Amino acid sequence: SAFNGNAVTVERGEETCVNAHTEVVSRYFSEVHAPLLNIVPTEERGEPIADKKIGVVFCGRQAPGCHDFVCGLVDMMPPNFGNKLYGFVGGTKGFLDKQAVELTSEICDAFRGTGGLDMLGRTVDRINTKDESEKAKITCQEFDLDGLVLVGGARTNTDAAYLAEYFKQNKVKTAVVGVPCGIEGSMVNEFVEASLGFDSNAKAMAQLVGNTAIDGSSARKYYYFLKLMDGSTTGGKVPTSHVALEVALETKPNLLLLTEEVDDHRNNLREIVSGIADVISDRADDGKNFGTILVAEGLLAAIPEFRTLIKELEGVPMPSTVEKALPELTTWSAALFQSLPEFIQKQLLLERQSNAALQLSQLETERLMAWLVEDELKQRKKKGAFKGSFSPVCQFLGYQARCSMPSDFDSDYAYALGGTAAVLASRSCNGYMAVVSDLAQPVERWHPGGVPFTAMLQVPLQLPKESFRPRPGIFPRKVDLDAGAFKKWKEVRDSCAGQELYENPGPIQLSGPAASRVTKTIATRFSYLQQLKGLKRHLETLNSRCRPGCDLRQVKVAAQSLATLNTILDELSEHAAASPFLERASSISLPLK
């Protein structure tokens, strides 16, 4: 089959560039114009992948499809050619402690098509200090690894980029290859169209929400506030809401409180609570005292007053007590903190994540919203502005879905990524991320390849109080409020608020017409790499038509059109240079009045 090392070849593509701050990135990386790599089938059988030793580490959090990814690695590296694949047990910690097992097809068969990471497990997802990089070097040298594959999200792949450079500078032969993985779906960018596990997780979560929404419309007496696990639980400091948006598209709840829209609109807490209360009041006027409200996990981090409070609390050693924390806060933040219910106060003072970020998953945001809305409705009832009833039920959904059986899409995507990573690692492609593009198309039209980490790096803005500029990194991508997925939600959300348009997609389908359906987020995503290839074909056609001896009119039209195009591109470049490093993302699908 084409899924053999000797049936494919790696073609060098166009050189990449750093989108901005090339001089800053160049301080950390010796090569910033590495080419794209395309893995294409070849009719001529070449040398198989032979006598290679590759290691794989699950650095990120649990996600469906990771086991199928390992199966792809193993199948691309047949053991009869002297290849060995080592799986490091216990994630990053196990890797640094040199705890490994040799992975075989027999082991993989026991885990093929299953969710979770129990084949190898995981621990803290971090390799970012000099000491950790040195330990990684020693492990790779002792196992004589030709390649090291790190599976995880934005933080993992940032660490992989710096580890690859560390290995290059220290002349370590091991090629470091990253793989985009994470249920939150934020490890995406122009080159990465989907994060492994997102499709399965969103579908499994949609079933849970669909079940609950239908239950609510059956009982007709509860308001379900459902907080959905997203980017904050999975280790990111930048909250995202891709899962919440996709689930809303699949299930049609009455309200969707999206982190990015709150951030974009600068909605304060009072505005959000008032908006929710307005919808509930309007439904009560129609005799509907029930509904389903989806709450993105990172919602509080997008509310301006809460963002300030969280920032100040990050400077307080945790865990802590209210008595110890209050003196460390400014007057405004202390007032906000004291106005919050006791359960939220305690949760704000819990132990931090491994990246020192507040554990937003530990904040009962859905309970806080229900508590505040209930108080608002009581005030309205006293004034005669609300005549209905309000009985909230709060739930946190996430752990129930993140180790679900992978969807057909994630199984295929994982297997393709595994084969891609095996080819890159065995061909000494150091400092690359394995990618597969054109994912909205059928599997046979997908395009595997490699993208240098440096092409994905962004440089954070230097804040006024900082004496140094933060180092470049690969950052989580927020929901794009101008993209197709959010536009689809905007088209229906007003109707969803007042009606019961609930849909229950049911369990993940593994056969039949629905099995090949991908999430709307992925299906509507722009294929950057394929558009670049299309642009190159247009330029080649233009060059072929405008040769010496061609019609003068063609030359004039081409020259004038290109001059206009370049003027537009110059303006776009100037605008991009003036924009903040991380686009202010998107959305709280809440009709605020």
N, C-alpha and C positions, 0 to 999 in steps of 0.2 A: 504494500500500500504506500501512499504518499507520506504516511506518518512513519517514515524511517529516516535515519540520519543520512543514509546514502542516496535518498531520493529527493533531497532538497539541496539548494545552494543558497548561500548568503550573498546578496548583492548590495554593494555600497551605493547608497542613494545620495540625495543632496546634502550639502553641509548645513548644519543647523546654526542658529545664532541665539544669543541671549536677548530676550525681549527688551530689557532695559538694564541699566547699571552694569554694563559689561566690565567696566574697570573694577567694580566691587567684586563681582564674581571671579574675575581673573586673579584676585588676591588669594582665593581659596582653591582654585582649580587651574591646573596647568594647561588644559585644553578646553576651550569653550566653543569650538566650531566642529565638534565631532559629527560625522555624517549619520543620517538615518540608515538603518539596515533593513532590507526587505528579504524575507525568507520565501523563496519561490520553488515550486516543484521543477524538477529537471528530468528530461528523458534519459539522459546519460547517467548511468549509475556510477557514483563516485565512491570514494573510500567511506566505509561506515564509521560511525562514532566508535572508537576503539581505545581501550586502555586508558579511560578517563575516570577520574574520581571526583564526584560532585557531592556537595553537602547541601541539605535543605533545612531551613529553620522557620518555624511558624512564629513570627514576631508579633503579629497583630492579634486582635481578639477573635473569638470563635466566629466562623462563617460557613454557610453551606457551600460545598464544592471543593473544599481544600483537599479532601481525600482523593477526589478525581484528578485534582491537579498533580498530586504525587504519582497517580497511576500514569498520567501523561509523561511525567519525567522518566519513570521506569521503562515504559514501553518504547520511548525514543532511544533508550540506552540499553540495548540487549546485553545481558551478562555473558553470553557466549563469545563476545568480543573483548572480554577482559574488563568491562566497565563495572564500576561500583558506585552505588548511590547510598550515602549515609544520611540517615534522618536523626537530627539531634533532639534528644528527649528532654522535654521541659523548656522548650523555647530558648530565648536568649541566654538565660541562666545555665541551662543544660549545655548550650553551645560553648559558652566560656569555660564551663567545667569539664568539657570534653566527654559528655555523656551521649553516646551515639549507638545506633543499631544499623546494620546493613539492611536496606529495604529491597525486597525481592517481589517478583510478580505474585508469589504465593501469599505474602503478607498483604499486598495491595488488594488481592481478590476478596479478602475478608472485609475490607472497608470500602470497596468500590460502590459508588452511589449512595453513600451515607453522609449525614451531616456531622458537624462538630470537628474537633481537633484531637479526639481521643487516641488517634493513632500515635501521635507524638506528644501532644500537650503543649502548653505554653506557660510563660511566666511574665515578668515585666518586659515590656517591649522597648528596649533601649540599648543602643551601642553608640554612645556619643562622647565619651571621655577618652583621653589619650590612653589611660590605663585599660579601658575596655577594648579599644582598638588594638592595643598591644597584645592583650589576651586573645583577641580574635585572630591576630596574625599567628600566634603560637599554635592555636588550635588547627588552623589551616595548614601550617607547616608540618605538624605532627601527623596529620591525616593525609598529607601530601595531596591536598585538594587542588584540582584544576579549576574548579568553579564552586562558588558559594551562592545559593539562591535564598534570598530573604523575602518572606511573604508577609505583607502587611499593608497598612494605610500610608497616609502622607508622612507621618513621623518616621515610620520604618524606612520608607524610601529616601527620606532625607538622610537618615543615618547611613543607609546603603551608599548614597552618593559620596559622603565624606569617607566612609570606609574604603570605597574603591580608590579614592584619591590617596588615602594613606597607604594602601597596598602598592599603588603605582610608585609613590615616592620612596618606599622602602624595598622596591624590587621584589615584591611577593608575587609569585606566578598566578595565584588564585584570582580568577575573574569574578567580580561581584555583580550579580544580576538581581534586580528587584522585580517584584510581582505585585500589581495593584489588587488589594483585597480588603474587604470591609463591608459589613452589612449596611452601614450608614450611607454608602454611595457617594461620599465626598472625595474619594481618591480618584477624581476625574479632572481632566483638563483638555486642552486642544488635542492632545495625542492619545489620551486614555478615555475611551467612550463609556466604559462601565467598570465598576469596582466589583470584583468577584464576590458573590454572595448577596448582593443587593436585590437581584431579581427574585430569588427564592425567599428572602426575608420579607420583602414587601408583600409578596403574594400570601405568605403564611400569616403575616400580620393582618392583611386585608380580610382573611377569613375570620379571624378573631373579632375584628371590628364589625364585620358584616353580621356575624352571629349576634353580637351585643345590640346593634342598631335594630335588628328585627325583633329582638326580645323587648326592647323599649317600646317599639310601635305596637307590640302585642299587649303588654301590660298597661301602656298609656298612662303611667304615673311617675316615671323616673326621668331625670336628666342625667345621662351618663357623661362624665368628664373623663376622657381616656387620654392619658399621657403616653406617647409612643417613644420608645427607645430610639435614639438617633446619635448624632456625632459626639455628644459630650460623654456618654457612657463608654463609647469605644475609644476613648483616650484623647480626643481632640480638644484643643483649647479654643477652637473656633466652632461654635455650635452651628449645625446645619439642619435642614429639615426636609431632605430629599425623601425619606421614608414617609413622613407625615403627608407630604404632597401626593406621593404615589398612592398611598392608602386612601386618601380623600377622593382621588380620581376613580379608584376602584369601587368605593362603597357609598359615595355621595352623602356624607354626614350633613347635619344642619349648619355646623360652623367648623372652621379650621383656623386655629391660631398658629400662624406660621412665623417662625423666628425672623426670617429675612424681611418679611413685609413690615413687621413691627419696627425692625431696625431701619428700614428704608423710610417709613413714615414718621419715625421718631415718636411713636405713640407712647404716652406715659401710662402708668398703671390705671389711673382714674378713667382715661379714655377707653382703655381696653375693657375694663369692667362695665362701664356704661354701655359700650357697644354690645356686649354679651347680654346685658339686662334688657336692652332694647329688643333684641331678637326674641328673647323669652317672653317679654311682655306682649309683643305682637302675636306670637303663637298662642298665648293665653287668651287673647281677644277672640281668637278663632276656636277656642275650646280645646286647645292642645297644650297640655301641661307635661309634656315629655319631649325628649330629643336626644341627640348624640352630638357631642362637641369633642373634637380632636385637639389635643394640646401638644405642640412640639416640645420635646424635652428641654431644649435650650432657650425656651421663651424668655425666662427671667433675665438671662444674660443680654437680651436685646433691648430691654426696657431701660431708658437712660438712667433713671435714679438707681435701679438695681445694678446696672453695669458699674456705676461708681462705687456702690457699696461692696460689690464683689471684688473690685480692684483693690480697695482698701483692706479688705479681709485677707487678701493674698499675702499681705505683709505681716500678718499675725501668725505666730507659730500655732499649728494645729495638731491635734484637737485642742479646743480651748473651752472656756466657760464664758457666759454672758458678762460676768463681773470683770474678767480679764480683758475681754475684747472691746467693751464699750469705750474705755479711756483711749484706745488706739484709733478711734474713728473721729472724723470731722463732725461738726455739729449737725450738718444736714444728714449725713449717713447714720449717725447715732439716732436721730429722730425717726428716720425710716425704720431702722432696725427695731427700735422699741415699739413702733406701731404695729409690727408684724405679730401674728399669733405665735404662741410659745413653741409649737411644733416646728415652725420654719426657723425660728431663732436657733434652736438646738441643731437643726440639720445644716445650717450655714457654718456651724463650728465643728463639723466632723473632720476626720482625717482626709488629707488631700489625695489626689490621684498620683501615679508615679511621675507625672510631668508637672507636679505642683499645682495643677488646676483644680478648681472647686469641682466636687463631684455633683454635677447638676442632676444626675440620676437619683441622688439621695434626697433631693428637694422635692417634696410633694407639691409640685407646681399645680397639678390638677386640683388638689385639695384646697390650696390657697385660692385659686380662681373661684372655686365653688363657694368657699367661705366668704370671699369678698362680694360675690354676686348675690349671695343670700342676704348679706347685710344691706346691699343696695336695694334689693327688692322689698325688704322690710321698710326701708325709708319711703319707697314709692307707695307701698300699701297704706302707710299712715296718711299720705297725701291724697289717697284715692286714685293714684295713677297706675296701680297694678292690682288686679282682682283675681288673679289665678293662684295656683299653688306651685310650690317649688320643692322637690325632693331629690337632692343630688346623690349620685352613687359614683365614687371615684375609683379608678383602676390605673395601674401602670402595666403596659404591655411591652414586651421585648424579649425577656428571657425565654418566653414560650415559643419564640419563632426563630431565634438566631442560630439554632442548631437543627433546623428542620431538614428533612430530606431535600436535596437540591432539585430545582426545576430542571427540565430538559435543557433550557438555555444555559443555566449555570454549569450543568454537567459537561455540556459541549464546550463552553467557554473555558472551564477549568482545564479540561483535557488539552485543548488547543494551547492554552497558556503554558501548561506543563511541557508540551513538546517544544514550544518556542523557547522557553527558558533553558531546556536541555541543549538545544542547538547553540544558543548564545553562550552559555557557560562552557560548553565543550570546544567552542571555536575561539576562546580567549577574548570574548567581547566584554571587557571590563568597563564598568560604569554605565551599564545600559539597563533600561526597564523593558521587560517583555510586554509587548502590546499586541492586540488583535483589533483590527479596525473594520469598519463597515458592518457593525454588529446588528443593525436593523434588517440586514439582508439575510437570506438563507445561509446556513452554515457553509455550504460549498462555495459561497462568494466572499467569505471572510478573508482578510489579508493579515497574516502574522508578520511580525518584524520586531525591531528593537529601536528604542529612542534613547539617546544619551540623557542622563539625569540633568546635565547642565542646561538643556533646552527647556526644562520645566521649572528651573529655579526662579524664585522671585526674591526681591530684596525688601524687607520691611522698612517702612519709613522710620527715620530717627526721631523719636519723640523729644520735645523741648527739654525735659529734665534728664535725658540720657546723655552720658558722656561718650558713648560709643554707638556705632551703628550695628544693630543686630545682624548676625550672619545670614546669608541667603539660605533659603529652604524651599521645600515643596510643601505647599499649604493646602488644606482642605478647600474645595471649591463649594461655594454657597449656591443655593438655588438661584437660577437666573430668572428674574422676573419678566424678562423680555423673551424668554424661550417658549417653545410650544407647549410644554407640560403645564406651566402656570397659566398660560393663556387659556388652555382648555378648562382649567378650574374656574377662572374668572367668568367664563361663558355660562356656567351653570350654578355658581354659588348663590346668587340671589334667589333662584328657584329652590335650591336646597334649603335655604334658611326657613322658608315659609311652608314647604311641602315635605312629604315623606317620600323621597326618591331613592331610598336606601336600596343598595344592591349587595348581595352576598355572593362573591365569586366562588365560594366553596374551596375545597382543598386543592393543593397543587396537582395539576393533571400531568400524567406521565404518558398518556396515549390519547388518541383521538384528536379532533380538530383544534382543541384548545391547548394542547400540549406545547405546540410550537409558538404560542403567543408570548411575546416579551412585554415587559412593563412599558407603560406609555412614556415614562421618563427616558428610557433607552431608545424606544422606537422613534421618538421625535428629536433625538439629539443629532446635531450637525456633525458630519464626518469630516473632520479637518484634514486628515491625511489624504483622503480620497479627493477632496476638493483641490488640494495642492497638486495632486497628480493631474487632475483635469485642467488646472491652470497651466501646468507645464505643457500639456498637449496643445492648448490654445496658442501658447507662445511659439511652439515648434511650427504650428500651422501658419502663424503670422510670418515667421522667419522664412518659411518656404514660399509664401506668396510674394513677399516684398524682397525680391532678389534683383540684382542689376538687370535691366531690360524689361522689367514689369511695367504695367500701365502707370503713368504719372499720377492719375487720380487715386489709385490705390495707395501710393506712397503718401500723398497729401492727407488723405483720410486717416491712414494709420498713424502718421506723425502727429496730427492734431489731436486724435483720440488719446494717444498715449501721453501727450503733454498734459491734457486735461486730467487723465487718470492719475498721473504722478503728482499733480497739484492737490488732488483730493487725498492721495495717500500721505502727502506731506502734512496736510492739516490733521489727518487722523493720528499721525505719529506725534505731533505736537500736543494733541489732546490727551493721548495715552501717557505722555511723559509728565503731564500736569495732574494726572489722576492719582488717587491714593493707591497704595500697593494692593490691598485686598479690596475688590469692589464691594461697595456696600450692597449687600445682597438683598434678599428678597422679602418674604411675604407673610402676612397674617391674613389668611383669607377671611377676614372679618369685616362685614359691611359696617363701618363706623359712621355714625351720623354726626 
